[in-house]
Amino acid sequence: MRMNNRFGLFLLGVAAMAALGATPARAEDPLDAETKARIDRYEKGPAAIDVAKYPQGIQDNYEIFSQKCTQCHKLSRPVNCDYVLPDEWSRYVKRMMRKPGSGIDSADGKKIYEFLVYDSSVRKKTMLDDKLAKATATDKTDAEAKIKEIHDKYDGK
C-alpha cells in the first residue's frame, strides 16, 4: 500500500516531534471563572497608551509592543493589567514569547519588556509604589535597580 506524499510528510513530522519529546499544539485549557473575569475587566479598558511624552526609544518599543502583542490578544489586556514590577513583566513577556505564532524573538521581547517596565513606572506609578512597599527589601532593591537601569538607558536621549 502506497501513501500519498502529504500523509507521509505528516507522519514524518509527528515522528520527529515524538522523538524530540514535543507535543502537537493544542487549544488553551478553558479559563477558570475568576481568571476570565479579570481578563474581561482588563480588555474593557483603554486599548492604547499616549506615549507622546515618552523618550523616542520607548515610543519605538511601544510600536513593537502594540504590533506583536495584538497577534494573540487585545492590547488592552497588558495595558490595563495589574502587572507593574519588572519581574512580573519579565515572566509575562517570556510566557508570550513561547506562544505559537507570537513572532516575538528575544530582541523584540527585550524591547517589549523595557517598554512595559518604563510605562508602569510612569503611568502606573501609584500601583508600582504600593507593590514596592509590600515587597521584601531585596525584591524592592532589585526592582528599583531594574527600573533605574531602563530609565537611565532611555531618559534624556
For each residue, the residues with C-beta under 8 A, 3 or more apart:
1:
2:
3: 7 8 11
4: 7 8
5: 8 9
6: 9 10
7: 3 4 10 11
8: 3 4 5 11 12
9: 5 6 12 13
10: 6 7 13 14
11: 3 7 8 14 15
12: 8 9 15 16
13: 9 10 16 17
14: 10 11 17 18 24
15: 11 12 18 19
16: 12 13 19 20
17: 13 14 20 22 23 24
18: 14 15 21 22
19: 15 16
20: 16 17
21: 18
22: 17 18
23: 17 26
24: 14 17
25: 100
26: 23
27:
28: 31
29:
30:
31: 28 35 36 39
32: 35 36
33: 36 37
34: 37 38
35: 31 32 38 39
36: 31 32 33 39 40
37: 33 34 40 41
38: 34 35 41 42
39: 31 35 36 42 43 77
40: 36 37 43 44
41: 37 38 44 45 80
42: 38 39 45 76 77 78 79 80 81
43: 39 40 73 74 76 77 80
44: 40 41 76 80
45: 41 42 76 79 80
46: 49 76 79 80
47: 74 75 76 79
48: 66 75 79
49: 46 62 79 119 123
50: 53
51: 54 58 59 62 119
52: 59
53: 50
54: 51 58 59 62 118 119 122 154
55: 58 59 154 155 156 157
56: 59 60 157
57: 60 61 153 154 157
58: 51 54 55 61 62 114 115 118 119 154
59: 51 52 54 55 56 62 63
60: 56 57 63 64 111
61: 57 58 64 65 111 112 114 115 118
62: 49 51 54 58 59 65 66 115 119
63: 59 60 66 67
64: 60 61 67 68 108 111 112 115
65: 61 62 68 69 78 111 112 115 116
66: 48 62 63 69 70 75
67: 63 64 70 71
68: 64 65 71 102 103 104 108 112
69: 65 66 72 73 75 77 78 96 112
70: 66 67 73 74 75
71: 67 68 101 102 103
72: 69 96 99 101 102
73: 43 69 70 77
74: 43 47 70 77
75: 47 48 66 69 70 78 79
76: 42 43 44 45 46 47 79 80
77: 39 42 43 69 73 74 80 81
78: 42 65 69 75 81 83 92 116
79: 42 45 46 47 48 49 75 76
80: 41 42 43 44 45 46 76 77
81: 42 77 78
82: 127
83: 78 88 89 92 116 120
84: 88 89 120 121 124 127 128 131
85: 88 89 120 128 131 132 135 143
86: 89 90 113 117 142 143 146 147
87: 90 91 139 142 143
88: 83 84 85 91 92
89: 83 84 85 86 92 93 113 116 117 120
90: 86 87 93 94 113
91: 87 88 94 95
92: 78 83 88 89 95 96 116
93: 89 90 96 97 104 109 112 113 116
94: 90 91 97 98 109
95: 91 92 98 99
96: 69 72 92 93 99 102 104 109 112
97: 93 94 102 104 105 106 109
98: 94 95 102
99: 72 95 96 102
100: 25
101: 71 72
102: 68 71 72 96 97 98 99
103: 68 71 108
104: 68 93 96 97 108 109 112
105: 97 108 109
106: 97 109 110
107: 110 111
108: 64 68 103 104 105 111 112
109: 93 94 96 97 104 105 106 112 113
110: 106 107 113 114
111: 60 61 64 65 107 108 114 115
112: 61 64 65 68 69 93 96 104 108 109 115 116
113: 86 89 90 93 109 110 116 117
114: 58 61 110 111 117 118 150 153 154
115: 58 61 62 64 65 111 112 118 119
116: 65 78 83 89 92 93 112 113 119 120
117: 86 89 113 114 120 121 146 147 150
118: 54 58 61 114 115 121 122 150 151 154
119: 49 51 54 58 62 115 116 122 123 124
120: 83 84 85 89 116 117 123 124 127 128
121: 84 117 118 124 125 128 147 150 151
122: 54 118 119 125
123: 49 119 120
124: 84 119 120 121 127 128
125: 121 122 128 129
126: 129 130
127: 82 84 120 124 130 131
128: 84 85 120 121 124 125 131 132
129: 125 126 132 133
130: 126 127 133 134
131: 84 85 127 128 134 135
132: 85 128 129 135 140 143 144
133: 129 130
134: 130 131
135: 85 131 132 139 140 143
136: 139 140
137: 140 141
138: 141 142
139: 87 135 136 142 143
140: 132 135 136 137 143 144
141: 137 138 144 145
142: 86 87 138 139 145 146
143: 85 86 87 132 135 139 140 146 147
144: 132 140 141 147 148
145: 141 142 148 149
146: 86 117 142 143 149 150
147: 86 117 121 143 144 150 151
148: 144 145 151 152
149: 145 146 152 153
150: 114 117 118 121 146 147 153 154
151: 118 121 147 148 154 155
152: 148 149 155
153: 57 114 149 150 157
154: 54 55 57 58 114 118 150 151 157
155: 55 151 152
156: 55
157: 55 56 57 153 154
